[in-house]
Amino acid sequence: MRLWITAALAACLSGPAAAETIVIGVNGMVCAFCVNGIETTFKKQPEVETVTVDLDAKTVSVVTRQDMTLDDAAIARLIAEAGYTPVAVCRDEHGRAKMGDPVCKPVATAS
């Protein structure tokens, strides 16, 4: 009985998982057409709540839906299918990730 009460209490206190902010460094984006292509590609994904492209910074920022995420391989595939080259992925549950942060990882490319 105590175990059941402890489990129920833990579930109530933990709440839903937070959404995740993912910032992707992308090479090859140069115009509004690039922005549209990337946004369209990511908006089709059920895990994606919002997507923002910054041409000057050469980044794509994705906010996932609660309890969902995109793994690095899926991100690399989506960017490549849109015609661009992913270079780094930064993840942050607080929405503050940016290129160059220690949380950023280079994207593995297939040889």
N, C-alpha and C positions, 0 to 999 in steps of 0.2 A: 504494500500500500504506500509506504514512504517513497519507494522508487517511482511509482506512478505520479505521486504528487510532485516530487522533485522534477521529473521530466516535464510535467505540465507547466510548472512554474518557470522552468528554463525556457520553454517554447514561448511563453507569453512575454517574458522579459527580453528575449533576443530580438523580436520584431522581424520584419522582412529584411532581406539582404539589401545593402545599399546599391544604388546604381554606380557604375564605374565610368570614369572619364578616361578615354584612351586617346593619346595624341600620337599621330603617325607622321614622321618626316617623309616627304615624298619628293623625288626628283622628276622633272619633266613637266610640271604644271606651269603654264605661262599665260593663260587667258580665261575669259568667262566660260568658254566652251569646256575647258578642263574642269572648272568648278562644277558646272552642270553635270558632267559625266560622272565625277566622283560622288556628288550628292545623290544622284539617281541610283547609282550602284549600291550605296550604303543604305539608302532609305528602303530598299527592297528587302533588307534583312530583318527578320522578325525580332532580333535582339536589339536593334537600334532604335533609340528614342529620338535623338537629334544628331545631326551631322553639320559641321561648319568647316569651310575651307578657307584658309588664309594664304592667298597667293604670295604675298610679300615674305611671309615666314616659311613658305613651302611646307605647310602642315595641314593635316586633316584632323579635326577633333570630333570624336564620337562619344556620345553619352549613351550607355546601354540602358535598357529597361531593368527595373528591379529584378533581382534573382537571375539575371542573364548576363552572359559575357560573350565576347568573340575571342578565340585564341589567336596567337600570332600567325599561325599558318593560314587561317581563314582570312585574316587581314591582308597578309602578303598576297594571297590568291586574288582577293577582290581588287586590290590596287593594281596588280599586274593585268588582270582581265580588263580593267578600265584603260589600260595602255600606259601605265606609269610605273616607276620603280620605287618601292618602299625601302627606306634606309634605316629607320629606327622606330621603335614602339615604346611609348612611355605610358604607364598605368598609374592611376591615382583615384582613390575613392572619395577624395575631397575636392576634385575639380581643379587642382593647382599644378598638374603635370605640365612640363614644358621641355622642349628639346634641350639636351645638355644636362638634365637632372640625373642624379645617380640611379633613379628608377628606370631610366631608358636603356633599352637593349637593342643592339644592332639586329637587323632582320637577316636571317639566314637565307641565302639565295641558292637555288638549285644549280648545280654545275652541269 
